[in-house]
Amino acid sequence: MSLSRTKRISSSNSVRSSSGSRRLSGFGPVQGGFSGISLSSSSLYAGTNGHHHGLGTPLASLTVNKSLLAPLNLEIDPSLSMSRSHEKEQIKSLNNRFASFIDKVRFLEQQNKMLETKLELLQGQGVGRSNVEPLFESYMAGLRRQMDLVNNDKIKLDGELRNMQGLVEDYKHKYEDEINKRNNLENDFVILKKDVDSAYLVKADLEDKVGSLTDEINFLRNIYEEELRELQASIKDTSVVVQMDNSRSLNMEQIVAEVKAQYEEIAARSREEAEAWYKSKFDQMSVQASQYGDELRLVKGEVAEVNRLISRLQSEIEAVKAQRGSLENQLAEAEERGELAVKEAKARTRDLEDALQRAKQDMARQLREYQDLMNVKLALDIEIATYRKLLEGEEDRTFTCNQVFLLRGISTFPQVNDLSASSTTAHTHTSTLLFFNRCLLCAGGSYNY
């Protein structure tokens, strides 16, 4: 009785030590387990020989029931193994899905970081380009100030131009008046010249008349002398008669002298009057002509000065007009460039805002996807934890059943049959533990038995 109890205890200890060795070795091969059982059985045999020296019965005389060497019928349902293999496949697919979800989460996190970096760059570029508009505004303000100065100069020059045009008009009127006076004086000079010419003609006529009268007087004198000589020749014999008629004779010489004196006096007086009138008119016209010549020279100098001033003002006006046109063109070009720059800045701002909006939308979408992935991950974690709990519960249940069967077999079978049953039970228990450990390894974890 004590010998059988000792054998049972040593066999149970050997089974436990073998199972302990399997737990420590991380589910080693089954042959190692059976070698442990055989060693424990040999140690059991040695122990029995050591403890009971008085008992000389050898172990070879024991009878072994071969029916007990058959494996125990644990009545495992094949549908359970199928369901477990199906669960294993599901766990593998879930692990693959979880790995793909993790890769996708990492990719989305990288995309999120890249979009955040791009957003910061775009915001920095937007801030950097916003300094362009104040530069254009300051440049346009400077051009507007220049345009105001040019407009003020234009107004001043327009006033001076109007004043100079008024002066030019006054000088033109004066020049026209002087020209009219000159024309009038020239007309008067022509009239006076005609008068002088007519007086000269009258003088010539009078001189001709004087000559003709002198010739006539000389002719009459010659006739008178001839008649006197004839009379003297005829009255040589009639001196008494002649002397008697002497009281009634005419003084022809005196008459001729008187007539000649009268004509000479008339001619001299006419000549003197004509010469005096001509000389006075000539002197008057000379004085007037010199005065008008001086005035004309002064007017010509003034007109030349006004013409030079007009040409200078016209050149200045043309230069100011050209400068104004160039400034207007520059202002128009600056306004066009400013408008184009503002349009480009607005377009860039709109593009940046659109890019920012798209980045925000992408970020929101990625956040939603990330949240969905986290939800899926959480659901997978819960599902994996559930499967782990189920596997742990199934493992505990199987281990408990195996222990019950082992205890029943040890308590029922004989000593040598107990060794065979213990070996078979240990093999079955080891196979079950290996199966569950592989399932847990496929699920991504391990369990220490």
C-alpha positions as CSV (number, residue, x, y, z in Angstrom):
1,M,0.0,0.0,0.0
2,S,2.8,2.3,0.9
3,L,4.7,1.3,-2.2
4,S,1.8,2.1,-4.5
5,R,1.2,5.4,-2.8
6,T,4.9,6.2,-3.2
7,K,4.7,5.3,-6.9
8,R,1.6,7.5,-7.4
9,I,3.3,10.5,-5.7
10,S,6.5,10.1,-7.6
11,S,4.6,9.8,-10.9
12,S,2.5,12.8,-10.2
13,N,5.6,14.7,-9.2
14,S,7.3,13.7,-12.4
15,V,4.3,14.8,-14.5
16,R,4.3,18.1,-12.7
17,S,8.0,18.5,-13.1
18,S,7.7,17.7,-16.7
19,S,4.9,20.2,-17.2
20,G,7.0,22.7,-15.2
21,S,10.0,22.1,-17.4
22,R,7.7,22.7,-20.4
23,R,6.5,26.0,-19.0
24,L,10.1,27.1,-18.3
25,S,11.4,25.9,-21.6
26,G,8.7,27.7,-23.6
27,F,6.9,24.7,-24.9
28,G,9.8,22.4,-25.9
29,P,9.3,19.3,-28.0
30,V,7.1,16.5,-26.8
31,Q,10.0,14.0,-26.8
32,G,11.7,16.0,-24.1
33,G,8.6,15.8,-22.0
34,F,8.5,12.0,-22.3
35,S,12.2,11.8,-21.6
36,G,11.4,13.7,-18.4
37,I,8.7,11.2,-17.6
38,S,11.0,8.3,-18.2
39,L,13.6,9.8,-16.1
40,S,11.2,10.5,-13.3
41,S,10.0,6.9,-13.6
42,S,13.6,5.6,-13.4
43,S,14.1,7.9,-10.4
44,L,10.9,6.4,-9.0
45,Y,12.3,3.0,-9.5
46,A,15.6,3.9,-7.9
47,G,13.7,5.6,-5.1
48,T,11.7,2.6,-4.4
49,N,14.8,0.5,-4.4
50,G,16.5,2.9,-2.0
51,H,13.6,3.3,0.4
52,H,12.6,-0.3,0.6
53,H,15.6,-2.5,0.6
54,G,13.7,-5.4,2.1
55,L,11.3,-5.6,-0.9
56,G,13.2,-7.6,-3.6
57,T,10.4,-7.8,-6.1
58,P,11.6,-6.4,-9.5
59,L,9.4,-4.2,-11.8
60,A,9.7,-6.6,-14.8
61,S,7.3,-9.0,-13.1
62,L,4.4,-6.5,-13.3
63,T,1.7,-7.0,-15.8
64,V,0.7,-4.2,-18.1
65,N,-2.7,-3.7,-19.6
66,K,-2.2,-2.8,-23.2
67,S,-5.6,-1.3,-23.5
68,L,-4.5,1.4,-21.1
69,L,-1.7,2.4,-23.5
70,A,-4.2,3.7,-25.9
71,P,-4.7,7.5,-25.8
72,L,-7.5,8.8,-23.7
73,N,-10.6,9.8,-25.4
74,L,-11.0,13.3,-24.3
75,E,-14.1,13.7,-26.6
76,I,-12.9,16.9,-28.3
77,D,-15.4,18.3,-30.7
78,P,-14.0,18.7,-34.3
79,S,-16.2,21.8,-34.8
80,L,-14.4,23.4,-31.9
81,S,-11.0,22.9,-33.7
82,M,-12.5,24.3,-36.9
83,S,-13.9,27.3,-35.0
84,R,-10.6,27.8,-33.4
85,S,-8.8,27.6,-36.8
86,H,-11.4,30.0,-38.1
87,E,-10.8,32.3,-35.2
88,K,-7.0,32.0,-35.9
89,E,-7.6,33.1,-39.5
90,Q,-9.8,36.0,-38.3
91,I,-7.1,37.0,-35.8
92,K,-4.5,36.9,-38.6
93,S,-6.7,39.0,-40.9
94,L,-7.4,41.4,-38.1
95,N,-3.7,41.6,-37.4
96,N,-3.0,42.4,-41.1
97,R,-5.8,45.0,-41.1
98,F,-4.4,46.5,-37.9
99,A,-0.9,46.7,-39.4
100,S,-2.3,48.3,-42.6
101,F,-4.3,50.7,-40.4
102,I,-1.2,51.6,-38.5
103,D,0.8,52.2,-41.7
104,K,-2.0,54.3,-43.0
105,V,-2.1,56.3,-39.7
106,R,1.6,56.8,-39.9
107,F,1.3,57.9,-43.6
108,L,-1.5,60.3,-42.6
109,E,0.5,61.7,-39.8
110,Q,3.4,62.3,-42.2
111,Q,1.0,64.0,-44.6
112,N,-0.4,66.1,-41.8
113,K,3.1,67.2,-40.8
114,M,3.9,68.0,-44.4
115,L,0.7,70.0,-44.8
116,E,1.4,71.8,-41.6
117,T,4.9,72.7,-42.8
118,K,3.4,73.7,-46.2
119,L,0.8,75.8,-44.4
120,E,3.5,77.6,-42.3
121,L,5.5,78.2,-45.5
122,L,2.5,79.6,-47.3
123,Q,1.6,81.8,-44.3
124,G,5.2,83.0,-44.2
125,Q,5.1,83.7,-47.9
126,G,1.8,85.5,-47.5
127,V,3.2,87.7,-44.8
128,G,6.3,88.4,-46.9
129,R,4.4,89.4,-50.0
130,S,2.0,91.6,-48.1
131,N,4.9,94.1,-47.9
132,V,4.6,94.8,-51.6
133,E,1.4,96.8,-51.4
134,P,2.7,99.5,-49.1
135,L,5.8,99.9,-51.4
136,F,3.5,100.5,-54.4
137,E,1.3,102.8,-52.3
138,S,4.3,104.9,-51.2
139,Y,5.6,104.9,-54.8
140,M,2.2,106.0,-56.1
141,A,1.9,108.6,-53.3
142,G,5.3,110.0,-54.5
143,L,4.1,110.1,-58.1
144,R,0.9,111.8,-57.0
145,R,2.9,114.4,-55.1
146,Q,5.0,114.9,-58.2
147,M,1.8,115.2,-60.3
148,D,0.5,117.8,-57.8
149,L,3.7,119.8,-58.1
150,V,3.6,119.5,-61.9
151,N,-0.1,120.6,-61.8
152,N,0.8,123.6,-59.6
153,D,3.7,124.5,-61.9
154,K,1.3,124.1,-64.8
155,I,-1.3,126.4,-63.2
156,K,1.5,129.0,-62.5
157,L,2.9,128.6,-66.0
158,D,-0.6,128.9,-67.4
159,G,-1.1,132.2,-65.5
160,E,2.3,133.4,-66.8
161,L,1.4,132.3,-70.2
162,R,-1.9,134.2,-70.1
163,N,0.0,137.3,-68.8
164,M,2.5,137.0,-71.6
165,Q,-0.2,136.4,-74.1
166,G,-1.9,139.6,-72.9
167,L,1.4,141.4,-73.2
168,V,1.9,139.9,-76.6
169,E,-1.5,141.0,-77.6
170,D,-0.8,144.6,-76.2
171,Y,2.5,144.7,-78.1
172,K,0.7,143.4,-81.2
173,H,-1.9,146.1,-80.9
174,K,0.9,148.7,-80.4
175,Y,2.8,147.3,-83.3
176,E,-0.3,147.4,-85.5
177,D,-0.9,151.0,-84.3
178,E,2.7,151.9,-85.1
179,I,2.4,150.2,-88.5
180,N,-0.8,152.1,-89.2
181,K,0.9,155.3,-88.1
182,R,3.8,154.5,-90.3
183,N,1.5,153.7,-93.2
184,N,-0.3,157.0,-92.6
185,L,3.0,158.8,-92.5
186,E,4.2,157.1,-95.6
187,N,0.9,158.1,-97.2
188,D,1.4,161.7,-96.0
189,F,5.0,161.5,-97.3
190,V,3.8,160.3,-100.6
191,I,1.2,163.1,-100.7
192,L,3.8,165.7,-99.7
193,K,6.2,164.2,-102.3
194,K,3.4,164.6,-104.8
195,D,2.9,168.2,-103.7
196,V,6.7,168.8,-103.9
197,D,6.7,167.3,-107.3
198,S,3.8,169.4,-108.3
199,A,5.5,172.5,-106.8
200,Y,8.7,171.5,-108.6
201,L,6.7,171.2,-111.8
202,V,5.0,174.5,-111.1
203,K,8.5,176.0,-110.5
204,A,9.7,174.4,-113.8
205,D,6.7,175.8,-115.6
206,L,7.3,179.2,-114.1
207,E,10.9,179.0,-115.0
208,D,9.9,178.0,-118.5
209,K,7.5,180.9,-118.5
210,V,10.2,183.2,-117.2
211,G,12.5,182.0,-119.9
212,S,9.8,182.4,-122.5
213,L,9.0,185.8,-121.2
214,T,12.7,186.7,-121.2
215,D,13.0,185.5,-124.7
216,E,9.8,187.4,-125.6
217,I,11.2,190.5,-123.8
218,N,14.5,190.1,-125.7
219,F,12.6,189.6,-128.9
220,L,10.5,192.7,-128.2
221,R,13.7,194.5,-127.2
222,N,15.3,193.5,-130.5
223,I,12.2,194.5,-132.3
224,Y,12.1,197.8,-130.5
225,E,15.7,198.4,-131.2
226,E,15.2,197.6,-134.9
227,E,12.2,199.9,-135.0
228,L,14.1,202.4,-133.1
229,R,17.0,202.2,-135.5
230,E,14.6,202.4,-138.4
231,L,12.8,205.3,-136.9
232,Q,16.1,207.0,-136.2
233,A,17.2,206.4,-139.7
234,S,13.9,207.6,-141.1
235,I,13.8,210.7,-139.0
236,K,17.2,212.0,-139.8
237,D,15.7,214.4,-142.4
238,T,12.6,215.2,-140.2
239,S,14.2,216.2,-137.1
240,V,11.8,219.0,-136.5
241,V,8.8,216.7,-136.9
242,V,10.5,214.3,-134.7
243,Q,11.3,216.9,-132.2
244,M,7.8,218.1,-132.3
245,D,6.4,214.7,-131.8
246,N,8.9,213.9,-129.1
247,S,6.5,215.0,-126.4
248,R,4.1,212.3,-127.4
249,S,6.5,209.4,-127.8
250,L,6.3,206.3,-125.4
251,N,9.1,205.3,-123.0
252,M,9.4,201.7,-124.1
253,E,12.5,200.9,-122.2
254,Q,10.9,202.0,-119.0
255,I,7.8,200.0,-119.8
256,V,9.9,196.9,-120.6
257,A,12.0,197.5,-117.5
258,E,8.9,197.8,-115.4
259,V,7.4,194.7,-116.9
260,K,10.6,192.8,-116.6
261,A,11.0,194.0,-113.0
262,Q,7.5,192.9,-112.2
263,Y,7.9,189.5,-113.8
264,E,11.3,189.0,-112.2
265,E,9.8,190.0,-108.9
266,I,6.9,187.6,-109.3
267,A,9.2,184.8,-110.4
268,A,11.6,185.5,-107.5
269,R,8.8,185.7,-105.0
270,S,7.2,182.5,-106.4
271,R,10.6,180.8,-106.4
272,E,11.3,181.9,-102.8
273,E,7.8,180.9,-101.7
274,A,8.1,177.5,-103.4
275,E,11.6,177.0,-102.0
276,A,10.6,178.1,-98.5
277,W,7.5,175.9,-98.6
278,Y,9.4,172.9,-100.0
279,K,12.2,173.4,-97.5
280,S,9.8,173.7,-94.6
281,K,7.9,170.7,-95.7
282,F,11.1,168.8,-96.4
283,D,12.4,169.7,-92.9
284,Q,9.1,168.8,-91.3
285,M,9.0,165.5,-93.2
286,S,12.6,164.8,-92.3
287,V,12.0,165.4,-88.6
288,Q,8.8,163.3,-88.7
289,A,10.6,160.6,-90.7
290,S,13.5,160.6,-88.2
291,Q,11.1,160.5,-85.3
292,Y,9.1,157.7,-86.9
293,G,12.3,155.9,-87.8
294,D,13.4,156.1,-84.2
295,E,10.0,154.9,-83.0
296,L,10.0,152.2,-85.7
297,R,13.4,151.0,-84.5
298,L,12.2,151.0,-80.9
299,V,9.1,149.1,-81.9
300,K,11.1,146.7,-84.0
301,G,13.4,146.1,-81.1
302,E,10.4,145.6,-78.8
303,V,8.8,143.3,-81.3
304,A,12.0,141.3,-81.7
305,E,12.3,141.1,-77.9
306,V,8.7,140.0,-77.6
307,N,9.2,137.5,-80.4
308,R,12.3,136.1,-78.6
309,L,10.3,136.0,-75.3
310,I,7.4,134.3,-77.1
311,S,9.7,131.7,-78.7
312,R,11.4,131.1,-75.3
313,L,8.0,130.8,-73.6
314,Q,6.8,128.5,-76.4
315,S,9.9,126.3,-76.0
316,E,9.4,126.3,-72.2
317,I,5.7,125.5,-72.7
318,E,6.6,122.7,-75.1
319,A,9.2,121.4,-72.6
320,V,6.7,121.6,-69.8
321,K,4.1,119.9,-72.0
322,A,6.6,117.1,-72.8
323,Q,7.5,116.8,-69.1
324,R,3.8,116.7,-68.2
325,G,3.2,114.1,-70.9
326,S,6.1,112.0,-69.7
327,L,5.0,112.3,-66.1
328,E,1.4,111.4,-67.1
329,N,2.8,108.4,-69.0
330,Q,4.9,107.4,-66.0
331,L,2.0,107.9,-63.7
332,A,-0.3,105.8,-66.0
333,E,2.4,103.1,-66.2
334,A,2.9,103.3,-62.4
335,E,-0.8,103.0,-61.9
336,E,-1.0,100.1,-64.3
337,R,1.9,98.4,-62.6
338,G,0.4,99.1,-59.2
339,E,-3.0,97.8,-60.3
340,L,-1.3,94.7,-61.8
341,A,0.7,94.2,-58.7
342,V,-2.4,94.6,-56.5
343,K,-4.2,92.2,-58.8
344,E,-1.4,89.7,-58.6
345,A,-1.2,90.2,-54.8
346,K,-4.9,89.7,-54.6
347,A,-4.7,86.6,-56.8
348,R,-1.8,85.2,-54.8
349,T,-3.7,86.0,-51.6
350,R,-6.8,84.2,-53.1
351,D,-4.6,81.3,-54.1
352,L,-3.0,81.2,-50.7
353,E,-6.4,81.4,-49.1
354,D,-7.7,78.6,-51.4
355,A,-4.6,76.5,-50.6
356,L,-5.0,77.2,-46.9
357,Q,-8.7,76.3,-47.2
358,R,-7.8,73.1,-49.1
359,A,-5.1,72.4,-46.5
360,K,-7.6,72.9,-43.7
361,Q,-10.1,70.7,-45.5
362,D,-7.4,68.0,-46.1
363,M,-6.3,68.3,-42.5
364,A,-10.0,68.0,-41.3
365,R,-10.4,65.0,-43.6
366,Q,-7.2,63.4,-42.4
367,L,-8.3,64.1,-38.8
368,R,-11.6,62.4,-39.5
369,E,-9.8,59.5,-41.1
370,Y,-7.4,59.4,-38.2
371,Q,-10.3,59.5,-35.8
372,D,-12.0,56.7,-37.8
373,L,-8.7,54.7,-37.7
374,M,-8.4,55.3,-34.0
375,N,-12.0,54.1,-33.6
376,V,-11.2,51.1,-35.7
377,K,-8.0,50.5,-33.7
378,L,-9.9,50.8,-30.5
379,A,-12.5,48.4,-31.8
380,L,-9.7,46.0,-32.8
381,D,-8.0,46.4,-29.4
382,I,-11.3,45.6,-27.8
383,E,-11.9,42.7,-30.1
384,I,-8.3,41.4,-29.6
385,A,-8.8,41.7,-25.8
386,T,-12.1,39.8,-26.1
387,Y,-10.4,37.1,-28.1
388,R,-7.6,36.9,-25.6
389,K,-10.0,36.6,-22.8
390,L,-11.9,33.9,-24.7
391,L,-8.6,32.1,-25.3
392,E,-7.5,32.4,-21.7
393,G,-10.9,31.1,-20.6
394,E,-10.8,28.2,-23.0
395,E,-7.2,27.5,-22.0
396,D,-8.1,27.5,-18.3
397,R,-11.1,25.3,-19.0
398,T,-9.0,22.8,-21.0
399,F,-6.2,22.8,-18.4
400,T,-8.8,22.2,-15.7
401,C,-10.3,19.3,-17.7
402,N,-6.8,17.8,-18.3
403,Q,-6.0,18.0,-14.6
404,V,-9.3,16.4,-13.7
405,F,-8.6,13.6,-16.2
406,L,-5.1,13.2,-14.9
407,L,-6.2,13.0,-11.3
408,R,-8.9,10.5,-12.2
409,G,-6.4,8.4,-14.2
410,I,-3.8,8.4,-11.4
411,S,-6.4,7.5,-8.8
412,T,-7.9,4.7,-10.8
413,F,-5.1,3.0,-12.8
414,P,-2.4,0.6,-11.4
415,Q,1.1,1.7,-10.8
416,V,2.7,0.9,-14.1
417,N,-0.5,1.7,-16.0
418,D,-0.4,5.1,-14.1
419,L,3.0,5.7,-15.7
420,S,1.6,5.1,-19.2
421,A,-1.5,7.1,-18.6
422,S,0.5,9.9,-17.2
423,S,2.7,9.9,-20.3
424,T,-0.3,10.0,-22.6
425,T,-2.1,12.7,-20.5
426,A,1.1,14.8,-20.5
427,H,1.4,14.4,-24.2
428,T,-2.2,15.5,-24.7
429,H,-1.8,18.4,-22.4
430,T,1.4,19.5,-24.1
431,S,-0.3,19.4,-27.5
432,T,-3.2,21.5,-26.2
433,L,-0.9,24.0,-24.7
434,L,1.2,24.3,-27.9
435,F,-2.0,24.9,-29.9
436,F,-3.2,27.7,-27.7
437,N,0.3,29.3,-27.5
438,R,0.4,29.3,-31.4
439,C,-3.0,30.9,-31.5
440,L,-1.9,33.6,-29.1
441,L,1.3,34.2,-31.0
442,C,-0.7,34.6,-34.2
443,A,-2.9,37.2,-32.3
444,G,0.2,39.2,-31.5
445,G,0.8,38.3,-27.9
446,S,2.0,35.4,-25.7
447,Y,0.8,33.8,-22.6
448,N,2.9,32.3,-19.8
449,Y,1.5,29.0,-18.5
